[in-house]
Amino acid sequence: MTAGSLHTDDVRDLYRDLILDHARNPRHFGKLDHTTHSAEGINPLCGDKLRLYLDVDADETIKGAAFEGSGCAISVASASLLTDTVIGLSSEDAMAIFDAVTAQLSGGDAPGDRKVDLGKLRALAGVREYPTRVKCATLAWHALKSALRQDTAPASTE
């Protein structure tokens, strides 16, 4: 076994374990008591639906994040990871992570010169092995973008 295949196996195990943990035990599931921004996300092809709630203060810092909805394990896990990640970030930093995550899932590079350490979000890269599931993984992230921009139309993966 080569070091490269060991690394690939480790990433696959991390992906599977992290996705399963967040799907079975989603973090920040429910409605926030105080919401300043929210957005609905819909994936019409597979039926994933969610509503993302954010509490953003006057300094544009995300003080709280939560979600409600239903969907496949990847969709729920991605929303859980998103809410876990963005609390405490500025809106600008959250958008940089949006760019990095969606680029990672599409196999491209994030726009701009800003390097973002995705940490545990790198595990979502495993979704690329299942192209039909990429939209499931990006749904919550598109809802984040819509919420921060205060778009009123539902975010969609289409």
C-alpha positions as CSV (number, residue, x, y, z in Angstrom):
1,M,0.0,0.0,0.0
2,T,1.4,3.4,-0.9
3,A,1.3,6.5,1.2
4,G,-1.1,8.1,-1.4
5,S,-3.6,5.4,-1.1
6,L,-3.4,5.4,2.7
7,H,-4.1,9.2,2.6
8,T,-7.1,8.7,0.2
9,D,-8.5,6.0,2.5
10,D,-8.0,8.2,5.5
11,V,-9.9,11.0,3.8
12,R,-12.7,8.7,2.8
13,D,-13.0,7.4,6.3
14,L,-13.0,11.0,7.7
15,Y,-15.7,12.0,5.1
16,R,-17.9,9.0,6.0
17,D,-17.5,9.4,9.7
18,L,-18.0,13.1,9.8
19,I,-21.0,13.1,7.5
20,L,-22.7,10.3,9.4
21,D,-22.1,12.0,12.8
22,H,-23.5,15.3,11.6
23,A,-26.4,13.6,9.8
24,R,-27.4,11.6,12.8
25,N,-26.7,14.3,15.4
26,P,-27.1,17.6,13.6
27,R,-25.7,20.6,15.4
28,H,-27.8,23.8,15.8
29,F,-31.0,22.1,14.5
30,G,-34.0,24.2,15.2
31,K,-35.1,27.8,15.0
32,L,-33.0,30.6,16.6
33,D,-34.7,32.7,19.3
34,H,-33.3,35.9,17.7
35,T,-33.0,35.9,13.9
36,T,-31.9,38.8,11.8
37,H,-31.3,37.0,8.5
38,S,-32.8,33.8,7.1
39,A,-33.2,32.0,3.8
40,E,-35.0,29.0,2.5
41,G,-33.1,26.4,0.4
42,I,-34.7,24.0,-1.9
43,N,-33.2,21.2,-4.0
44,P,-36.1,20.3,-6.3
45,L,-34.5,17.2,-7.8
46,C,-34.1,15.3,-4.6
47,G,-36.6,17.1,-2.3
48,D,-34.1,18.5,0.2
49,K,-35.6,21.6,1.9
50,L,-34.2,23.7,4.7
51,R,-34.4,27.1,6.3
52,L,-31.3,28.7,7.6
53,Y,-31.5,31.2,10.5
54,L,-28.7,33.7,11.3
55,D,-28.3,36.3,14.1
56,V,-26.0,38.9,12.6
57,D,-25.0,41.8,14.8
58,A,-24.3,45.5,13.8
59,D,-20.7,44.7,13.2
60,E,-21.7,42.0,10.7
61,T,-20.6,39.2,13.0
62,I,-22.6,36.0,12.9
63,K,-23.6,35.5,16.6
64,G,-25.9,32.5,16.0
65,A,-26.8,30.1,13.3
66,A,-29.4,27.3,13.1
67,F,-31.4,25.4,10.5
68,E,-34.6,23.4,10.2
69,G,-35.7,21.1,7.4
70,S,-35.4,17.7,6.0
71,G,-33.2,16.1,3.4
72,C,-30.7,13.4,2.8
73,A,-27.8,12.7,5.1
74,I,-25.4,14.8,3.1
75,S,-27.7,17.8,3.0
76,V,-28.4,17.6,6.8
77,A,-24.7,17.0,7.6
78,S,-23.6,19.9,5.4
79,A,-26.1,22.3,7.0
80,S,-24.9,21.1,10.5
81,L,-21.2,21.7,9.5
82,L,-22.1,25.1,8.1
83,T,-23.8,26.3,11.3
84,D,-21.0,24.9,13.4
85,T,-18.5,26.8,11.3
86,V,-20.0,30.2,10.7
87,I,-20.9,31.2,14.3
88,G,-18.4,33.9,15.4
89,L,-17.3,34.7,11.9
90,S,-17.8,38.0,10.1
91,S,-20.2,37.9,7.1
92,E,-17.2,38.5,4.9
93,D,-15.3,35.5,6.3
94,A,-18.5,33.3,6.0
95,M,-18.7,34.3,2.3
96,A,-15.1,33.4,1.8
97,I,-15.8,30.0,3.3
98,F,-18.9,29.7,1.0
99,D,-16.6,30.4,-2.0
100,A,-14.0,27.8,-0.8
101,V,-16.6,25.1,0.0
102,T,-18.5,25.4,-3.2
103,A,-15.3,25.6,-5.2
104,Q,-14.0,22.5,-3.4
105,L,-17.2,20.6,-4.2
106,S,-17.2,21.6,-7.9
107,G,-13.5,20.7,-8.2
108,G,-12.5,24.3,-9.0
109,D,-10.6,27.1,-7.2
110,A,-12.2,29.6,-4.9
111,P,-12.4,33.1,-6.5
112,G,-10.0,35.7,-5.3
113,D,-6.6,35.6,-3.6
114,R,-7.8,34.7,-0.2
115,K,-6.7,31.4,1.2
116,V,-9.2,29.8,3.5
117,D,-8.4,26.9,5.8
118,L,-11.5,24.7,5.6
119,G,-10.5,22.5,8.5
120,K,-13.1,19.8,9.0
121,L,-15.1,21.1,6.0
122,R,-12.4,19.5,3.8
123,A,-14.3,16.2,4.5
124,L,-17.1,17.5,2.2
125,A,-14.7,17.0,-0.7
126,G,-15.6,13.3,-0.6
127,V,-19.0,14.3,-2.0
128,R,-17.2,14.9,-5.4
129,E,-17.0,11.2,-5.8
130,Y,-20.8,11.2,-6.1
131,P,-21.6,14.0,-8.6
132,T,-25.4,13.7,-8.1
133,R,-24.9,14.5,-4.4
134,V,-22.9,17.7,-4.9
135,K,-26.2,19.8,-5.0
136,C,-27.2,18.2,-1.7
137,A,-24.0,19.3,-0.1
138,T,-24.2,22.8,-1.4
139,L,-27.8,23.6,-0.6
140,A,-27.2,25.0,2.9
141,W,-24.2,27.0,1.6
142,H,-26.4,28.7,-1.1
143,A,-28.9,29.4,1.6
144,L,-26.1,31.1,3.6
145,K,-25.3,33.3,0.7
146,S,-28.9,34.2,0.2
147,A,-29.4,34.9,3.9
148,L,-26.3,37.2,4.1
149,R,-27.5,39.0,1.0
150,Q,-31.0,39.1,2.4
151,D,-32.4,37.7,-0.8
152,T,-36.1,36.8,-0.4
153,A,-36.3,34.2,-3.2
154,P,-35.6,30.6,-2.1
155,A,-32.0,29.5,-2.7
156,S,-31.8,26.7,-5.2
157,T,-29.2,24.3,-6.4
158,E,-30.6,24.5,-9.9
